[in-house]
């Protein structure tokens, strides 16, 4: 029963990557066939550049997910690491989101060139997620008033406090025994 959760994560990762691989190949083959075989008259250089850029980033993220999700075994065949859990929130989920948006844009761009504008959803989402942090940062900096210079009275008080602390540390400490 050892490593049951690691084995379960490895199985879930393998199943998710198998599905991702099939859809990844399917969407890109459909796009290439329809755009460059069926609709070859309407192809322009901007379509090619946009597809190359987005498919390149999509492939990079796919390869990163694939490499990080692979389980690692020792020479005896015992599972050492299940790999990164692909179901976890955070960077992994953002990678999946970009891949899904890319698939949607590639398929919709077969019908209209305006589909490429859907990529604007990514920075808008970033602003929505980051807005509370930015607002908090601005509020903290806007409310911060410059500290007045220390007066002689404050310096004397601080010196007295330090001396008292030193005297307290020099006292003998009694331990119950």
C-alpha positions in Angstrom: 0.0 0.0 0.0 3.0 2.3 0.0 3.0 5.1 -2.5 -0.7 4.5 -3.4 -1.3 8.2 -3.9 1.9 8.6 -6.0 0.7 5.7 -8.2 -2.7 7.2 -8.5 -1.2 10.6 -9.6 1.0 8.8 -12.1 -2.0 7.0 -13.6 -4.1 10.2 -13.8 -1.2 12.1 -15.4 -0.7 9.4 -18.0 -4.4 9.4 -18.9 -4.6 13.2 -19.0 -1.5 13.4 -21.2 -2.8 10.7 -23.5 -6.0 12.7 -24.0 -4.1 15.9 -24.4 -1.8 14.3 -27.0 -4.7 13.1 -29.2 -6.6 16.4 -29.1 -3.3 18.3 -29.7 -2.5 16.4 -32.8 -6.2 16.4 -34.0 -6.7 20.2 -33.7 -3.4 21.0 -35.4 -4.0 18.5 -38.2 -7.5 19.8 -38.8 -6.2 23.4 -38.9 -3.4 22.7 -41.3 -5.5 20.6 -43.6 -8.4 23.0 -43.7 -6.4 26.2 -43.8 -3.7 25.1 -46.3 -5.5 22.6 -48.4 -9.2 23.5 -48.4 -8.9 27.3 -47.9 -5.6 27.7 -49.7 -6.8 30.8 -51.7 -7.6 32.8 -48.5 -4.2 32.1 -46.8 -2.0 35.1 -46.2 1.3 35.6 -44.5 -0.2 36.9 -41.3 -2.2 33.7 -40.8 1.0 31.7 -41.2 3.0 33.9 -38.7 0.2 33.9 -36.1 -0.2 30.1 -36.4 3.5 29.5 -36.2 3.9 31.7 -33.1 0.9 30.3 -31.2 1.5 26.7 -32.2 5.2 27.1 -31.1 4.2 28.3 -27.7 1.5 25.7 -27.4 4.1 23.0 -28.3 6.6 24.4 -25.8 3.9 24.2 -23.0 2.8 20.8 -24.1 6.4 19.5 -23.9 6.9 21.1 -20.5 3.8 19.5 -19.2 4.8 16.1 -20.7 8.3 16.3 -19.2 7.1 17.4 -15.7 4.3 14.8 -15.5 6.4 11.8 -16.2 6.9 9.4 -13.3 10.4 8.4 -12.3 11.4 4.9 -11.3 14.6 3.6 -9.7 16.6 0.8 -11.4 14.5 -1.8 -9.6 11.3 -0.5 -11.1 10.0 1.1 -7.9 8.2 4.4 -8.3 10.4 7.2 -6.9 8.4 10.2 -8.0 5.0 10.5 -9.6 5.9 13.7 -11.4 4.0 17.0 -11.1 0.3 16.5 -10.4 -1.5 17.9 -13.5 -4.6 18.5 -11.6 -3.0 21.1 -9.3 -3.9 24.8 -9.5 -1.4 27.4 -10.4 1.1 27.4 -13.2 0.1 24.0 -14.5 -3.6 25.1 -14.8 -2.5 28.3 -16.6 -0.5 26.1 -19.1 -3.6 24.1 -19.8 -5.7 27.2 -20.1 -3.3 28.6 -22.8 -3.4 25.3 -24.7 -7.2 25.2 -24.6 -7.5 28.9 -25.8 -5.0 28.1 -28.6 -7.1 25.2 -29.8 -10.3 27.3 -29.7 -8.6 30.2 -31.6 -7.1 27.8 -34.2 -10.5 26.2 -34.9 -12.4 29.5 -34.9 -9.9 31.2 -37.1 -10.9 28.8 -39.9 -14.2 30.7 -40.0 -13.0 34.2 -39.2 -9.8 36.1 -38.9 -11.2 38.0 -35.9 -10.8 34.8 -33.8 -7.1 35.7 -33.2 -8.4 38.6 -31.1 -9.5 36.0 -28.5 -5.8 35.9 -27.4 -6.5 39.3 -25.8 -8.4 37.3 -23.2 -5.1 36.2 -21.7 -3.8 39.6 -20.6 -7.3 40.7 -19.6 -7.5 37.6 -17.3 -4.0 38.5 -16.0 -5.2 41.9 -15.1 -8.4 40.6 -13.4 -6.3 38.2 -11.3 -3.6 40.7 -10.5 -5.9 43.7 -9.9 -6.4 43.1 -6.1 -2.6 42.8 -5.6 -1.9 45.9 -7.6 -4.7 47.9 -5.8 -3.3 46.7 -2.4 0.2 47.8 -3.4 -1.0 51.2 -4.6 -3.1 51.7 -1.4 -0.2 50.8 0.8 2.2 53.2 -1.0 -0.4 56.0 -1.3 -1.2 55.8 2.4 2.4 55.7 3.6 3.5 59.0 4.9 7.1 59.9 5.2 8.4 59.3 8.7 9.5 62.5 10.5 13.1 62.7 11.4 14.0 61.4 14.9 14.2 64.1 17.5 16.7 64.3 20.3 14.0 63.3 22.7 13.3 60.1 20.7 17.0 59.3 20.5 17.3 59.7 24.3 14.3 57.4 24.8 15.7 54.8 22.5 19.1 54.9 24.2 17.4 54.5 27.6 15.4 51.5 26.4 18.5 49.8 25.0 20.4 50.3 28.3 17.6 48.8 30.3 17.5 45.8 27.9 21.3 45.3 28.3 21.0 45.5 32.2 18.2 42.9 32.1 20.3 40.5 30.0 23.3 40.8 32.4 21.3 39.8 35.4 22.0 36.2 36.7 19.4 33.7 35.6 18.1 31.2 38.1 17.1 27.8 37.1 14.9 25.5 39.1 16.5 22.2 39.5 
